[in-house]
Amino acid sequence: MRRHVWSAVLLAILICLTGFLVGGSSSAVAADPPSQPFDLIYSATDVKYRIYQDGVGMLNKTEGTLVAPAFNGPGIIKAYLVWAGLGRDDDGVLMRRDSEPDTRITPTTDLTWNRTTFDGRPTWGCCGEELTVYAADITDLGIAATGNHTYTVSDMEITHTDNGQQVVENWGFSLLLVYEDPTLDRTRDIIIKLGNDGLFAEWTGLIGPNSDVQCFAFESNGRERRANFSVVVGGV
């Protein structure tokens, strides 16, 4: 690679929290006002849902396939595709389940994060190039389904200019599914946020904005609180 990252760089960010509550209620509060906020795109309260999230790195290639485990619940509640890289690829990507025909996926309105959508404020970048994170709500397309399937994303060409040449630098894609599981022994709250942010350590190159740390607060009533979370990480 043409750059060196000495420790984890958190960039295309997806936070999925599943708060298990034994009585009482919960609320989510942000910390300091962020310069590049994570947008709340989905939440559900007191539900028996699970979250699946996994991804494929696509540096130096334009196609990648994710083999997902079997989902045997009643159905998919929500499905999101997230993809990222240095530059722009506003015409989207192709996606297919198993050997079915490809479907063109374009970013859902308001689910694109880069310099343009942040009113000209810089996103994290390297070597002068900015990062773009795209996402699409693909629930109604029916691509994501219960059962055991593979999901392939192709025609990804996130492009920037480097020394006068157009260069493709794809970082990869992630599939996020929220699905129903009636066998859960208790209900939970689901909170999903997407955005574009950077967390740096021992980095000698261009420094981006401060990391957007957001807190989740629960009312204190002497009961157990448990939470699971998941993030999409790129550029490591």
C-alpha positions as CSV (number, residue, x, y, z in Angstrom):
1,M,0.0,0.0,0.0
2,R,1.1,3.6,-0.6
3,R,0.5,4.6,3.0
4,H,1.2,3.2,6.4
5,V,-1.3,3.0,9.3
6,W,0.3,1.9,12.5
7,S,-2.8,1.1,14.4
8,A,-6.5,0.9,13.9
9,V,-8.2,3.6,11.8
10,L,-12.0,3.7,12.3
11,L,-13.6,5.3,9.2
12,A,-16.8,4.0,7.7
13,I,-18.6,3.8,11.0
14,L,-21.7,1.7,11.8
15,I,-22.8,1.4,15.4
16,C,-25.4,-1.2,16.2
17,L,-26.3,-1.4,19.9
18,T,-28.7,-4.0,21.3
19,G,-29.5,-3.0,24.8
20,F,-31.0,-5.8,26.9
21,L,-33.3,-4.3,29.6
22,V,-34.7,-6.0,32.6
23,G,-37.6,-3.6,33.4
24,G,-37.2,0.2,33.2
25,S,-36.6,2.2,30.1
26,S,-33.6,3.6,28.2
27,S,-32.6,6.7,26.4
28,A,-29.7,7.7,24.1
29,V,-27.9,10.9,24.4
30,A,-25.0,12.3,22.3
31,A,-21.8,13.5,23.9
32,D,-20.2,16.8,22.7
33,P,-21.7,18.2,19.5
34,P,-19.8,16.3,16.7
35,S,-18.3,18.0,13.7
36,Q,-19.4,15.1,11.5
37,P,-22.4,13.4,13.2
38,F,-23.4,9.8,13.0
39,D,-27.0,9.8,11.7
40,L,-29.6,7.8,13.4
41,I,-31.1,5.7,10.6
42,Y,-33.1,3.1,12.5
43,S,-34.3,2.3,16.0
44,A,-36.7,-0.2,17.6
45,T,-37.8,-0.5,21.2
46,D,-38.8,-3.6,23.1
47,V,-38.4,-6.0,20.2
48,K,-37.2,-9.6,19.7
49,Y,-34.7,-8.7,16.9
50,R,-31.2,-9.7,16.2
51,I,-28.5,-7.9,14.1
52,Y,-26.2,-9.5,11.6
53,Q,-23.3,-7.4,10.2
54,D,-20.2,-8.5,8.2
55,G,-18.2,-7.1,5.4
56,V,-15.6,-7.8,2.7
57,G,-12.5,-5.8,1.9
58,M,-12.1,-4.8,-1.7
59,L,-8.8,-3.0,-2.0
60,N,-7.4,-3.5,-5.5
61,K,-10.6,-5.2,-6.7
62,T,-14.1,-4.2,-7.8
63,E,-16.0,-7.3,-6.7
64,G,-16.4,-9.1,-3.4
65,T,-18.6,-11.9,-2.1
66,L,-19.9,-12.3,1.5
67,V,-21.0,-15.8,2.7
68,A,-23.6,-15.1,5.3
69,P,-24.8,-17.7,7.9
70,A,-28.4,-19.0,7.8
71,F,-31.1,-16.8,9.2
72,N,-34.1,-18.9,10.2
73,G,-36.4,-16.3,11.7
74,P,-39.7,-15.2,10.3
75,G,-38.1,-12.6,8.1
76,I,-35.8,-9.7,7.5
77,I,-36.9,-6.5,9.2
78,K,-34.3,-4.1,7.7
79,A,-31.4,-4.5,5.4
80,Y,-28.6,-2.0,4.6
81,L,-25.7,-2.1,2.3
82,V,-22.7,0.2,3.2
83,W,-19.7,0.8,1.0
84,A,-16.7,3.1,1.2
85,G,-13.5,4.3,-0.4
86,L,-11.3,7.3,-1.4
87,G,-13.1,9.5,-3.9
88,R,-16.6,9.2,-5.4
89,D,-18.8,6.6,-7.1
90,D,-22.2,8.2,-7.1
91,D,-23.8,5.8,-9.6
92,G,-23.7,3.0,-7.0
93,V,-22.8,-0.7,-7.3
94,L,-24.3,-4.0,-8.4
95,M,-25.5,-6.5,-5.9
96,R,-26.8,-10.0,-6.2
97,R,-27.9,-12.9,-4.0
98,D,-26.4,-16.3,-4.9
99,S,-26.6,-16.7,-8.7
100,E,-29.6,-14.4,-9.2
101,P,-29.4,-11.3,-11.5
102,D,-27.6,-8.2,-10.4
103,T,-29.5,-5.2,-9.0
104,R,-28.2,-1.7,-9.2
105,I,-27.9,-0.2,-5.8
106,T,-27.6,3.6,-5.5
107,P,-27.1,5.4,-2.2
108,T,-30.4,6.2,-0.4
109,T,-31.1,9.9,-0.1
110,D,-29.3,11.4,2.8
111,L,-27.2,8.3,3.3
112,T,-23.9,9.6,1.8
113,W,-21.1,11.1,3.9
114,N,-18.3,13.1,2.4
115,R,-17.0,16.7,2.0
116,T,-20.1,17.7,-0.1
117,T,-22.7,16.4,2.3
118,F,-20.8,18.0,5.3
119,D,-21.1,21.5,3.7
120,G,-17.5,21.6,2.5
121,R,-16.0,20.5,5.8
122,P,-13.2,18.0,5.2
123,T,-13.7,14.3,5.8
124,W,-10.9,12.1,6.9
125,G,-8.5,11.4,4.1
126,C,-5.0,10.3,3.1
127,C,-2.5,11.8,0.7
128,G,-5.0,14.7,0.1
129,E,-7.9,12.4,-0.9
130,E,-11.2,12.4,0.9
131,L,-13.2,9.4,2.2
132,T,-16.7,8.8,1.0
133,V,-19.1,6.4,2.8
134,Y,-22.3,5.4,1.0
135,A,-25.3,3.4,2.3
136,A,-28.6,2.2,0.9
137,D,-31.7,0.8,2.5
138,I,-32.2,-2.4,0.4
139,T,-35.0,-3.9,2.5
140,D,-37.7,-3.5,-0.1
141,L,-35.5,-4.9,-2.9
142,G,-35.8,-8.4,-1.4
143,I,-32.1,-9.2,-2.0
144,A,-31.5,-10.0,1.7
145,A,-33.5,-13.1,2.8
146,T,-33.7,-15.7,5.5
147,G,-31.8,-18.9,4.9
148,N,-28.2,-19.5,3.9
149,H,-27.0,-17.2,1.0
150,T,-24.0,-15.5,-0.5
151,Y,-24.1,-11.8,-1.4
152,T,-21.9,-10.3,-4.1
153,V,-21.2,-6.7,-4.7
154,S,-19.5,-5.7,-8.0
155,D,-19.0,-2.7,-10.3
156,M,-17.5,-0.7,-7.3
157,E,-15.2,2.0,-8.6
158,I,-14.7,4.7,-6.0
159,T,-12.3,7.0,-7.9
160,H,-10.0,10.0,-7.0
161,T,-7.3,11.9,-8.9
162,D,-3.7,11.1,-8.0
163,N,-0.9,12.9,-9.8
164,G,-3.3,13.7,-12.6
165,Q,-4.5,10.1,-13.0
166,Q,-7.9,8.6,-12.1
167,V,-7.3,6.0,-9.4
168,V,-9.8,3.5,-8.1
169,E,-9.5,2.8,-4.4
170,N,-12.3,0.7,-2.9
171,W,-12.2,-0.1,0.7
172,G,-15.1,-2.6,0.8
173,F,-18.7,-3.2,1.7
174,S,-20.7,-4.3,4.7
175,L,-24.1,-5.9,4.9
176,L,-26.3,-5.1,7.9
177,L,-29.4,-7.1,8.6
178,V,-32.0,-6.7,11.4
179,Y,-34.1,-9.9,11.6
180,E,-36.8,-11.2,13.9
181,D,-36.0,-14.0,16.4
182,P,-39.1,-15.0,18.5
183,T,-36.9,-17.5,20.4
184,L,-35.1,-14.7,22.3
185,D,-35.8,-14.9,26.1
186,R,-36.2,-11.1,26.5
187,T,-36.8,-8.1,24.4
188,R,-34.2,-5.4,23.5
189,D,-33.8,-2.0,22.0
190,I,-32.0,-1.6,18.6
191,I,-30.1,1.6,17.7
192,I,-28.3,2.0,14.3
193,K,-26.2,5.0,13.3
194,L,-24.2,5.5,10.2
195,G,-21.6,8.1,9.3
196,N,-18.0,9.0,8.4
197,D,-15.4,9.5,11.1
198,G,-11.8,8.9,12.0
199,L,-10.0,7.6,15.0
200,F,-6.2,7.9,14.9
201,A,-3.2,6.6,16.8
202,E,0.5,7.0,15.9
203,W,-0.5,8.4,12.6
204,T,2.1,10.6,10.8
205,G,0.0,11.6,7.8
206,L,-2.8,14.0,7.3
207,I,-5.0,14.2,10.4
208,G,-8.8,14.4,10.0
209,P,-11.6,15.6,12.4
210,N,-11.9,14.5,16.0
211,S,-13.6,11.2,16.5
212,D,-17.3,11.6,17.2
213,V,-17.9,9.7,20.5
214,Q,-21.5,9.3,21.4
215,C,-22.7,8.0,24.7
216,F,-25.8,5.9,25.6
217,A,-27.4,6.6,29.0
218,F,-29.7,4.4,30.9
219,E,-31.9,5.3,33.8
220,S,-30.5,4.1,37.1
221,N,-32.9,1.7,38.8
222,G,-30.7,-1.0,40.2
223,R,-31.3,-3.5,37.4
224,E,-28.8,-5.3,35.1
225,R,-27.8,-3.5,31.9
226,R,-26.1,-5.3,29.0
227,A,-25.3,-4.0,25.5
228,N,-23.8,-5.4,22.3
229,F,-22.3,-3.2,19.6
230,S,-20.7,-3.6,16.2
231,V,-18.7,-1.2,14.0
232,V,-17.5,-1.2,10.4
233,V,-13.8,-0.6,10.3
234,G,-11.8,0.4,7.2
235,G,-8.3,1.5,6.3
236,V,-6.3,-0.7,8.8
